[in-house]
Amino acid sequence: MQYIVFTDIDGTLVDHNTYSYEAALPAINLLKEKGIPLIFCTSKTRAEIEIYVDKLDVGHPFISENGGAIFIPHDYFDVDFVSSRSTDKYDIIELGADYNLLRNVLLNIAASEGLEVMGFGDMTDVEVSEDTGLDLESACLAKQREYDEAFTLDGDERDAEKLIGDIRAKGLNYTRGGRYWHIIGDNDKGKAVRILTQIYRKQFGDIITVGLGDSLNDYPMLKVVDVAFLVQKPDGKYDQNIADEKVNRVEGVGPVGWNIAISELVK
């Protein structure tokens, strides 16, 4: 039986504070040895994900910006599938809304409701670096957004309810990750995972899909895989917004838990 592993990056595969994946390397290498695809499914941009693809030498498809798009390397699959467009590297299945549209809607909502919202598009590379703890080069890559605007909301739960209501009224969606809110189109990680899983099933027949995450924005992915794991947050707790008993809770913060989950599953 062929495993296919879908994983969040921030706070899951890499440490929330240090952005290190060192603790997960034994399990990453195990997947490589066994020929098991490792699919990044994250809020990160294509430009950010490509750094991990290169560093970890992972030549598989990946899902960017909370299911905004699926990037499939040319000639990766032998079976046919429908893509939205192609570049020199990828066949791309686009599911999300255009970044500029999302930015404009967010700014209009903030202005009309008097909300204090700060998006990546409002910040310089230096400001993103200082806010996220990313180095300057990584912050620049994080600003190269295509299908998702990451932002902070300085307000209470009433402000949050106003924001959510207005986003939905515009026919758009949102997620709340470990650090930021995200305004997105009619997409999520689960929809993208389902589409890519269908292509893998055409390629391999019977497969077992595995998902790993740490936050509520990973739940759409965790819901649609066969085996789901939730790793601990830096305080040693699990995201309290995920109550689904089918999601396995792993002892271990971020990449430590990730390594344990994969090592025990894939022996």
Secondary structure, 3 states (H helix, E strand, C coil): CEEEEEECCECCCECCCCCCCHHHHHHHHHHHHCCCCEEEECCCCHHHHHHHHHHHCCCCCEEECCCCEEEEECCCCCCCCCCCEECCCEEEEECCCCHHHHHHHHHHHHHHHCCCEEEHHHCCHHHHHHHHCCCHHHHHHHCCCCCEEEEEECCCHHHHHHHHHHHHHCCCEEEECCCCEEEECCCCHHHHHHHHHHHHHHHHCCEEEEEEECCHHHHHHHHHCCEEEEEECCCCCCCCCCCCCCEEEEEEECHHHHHHHHHHHCC
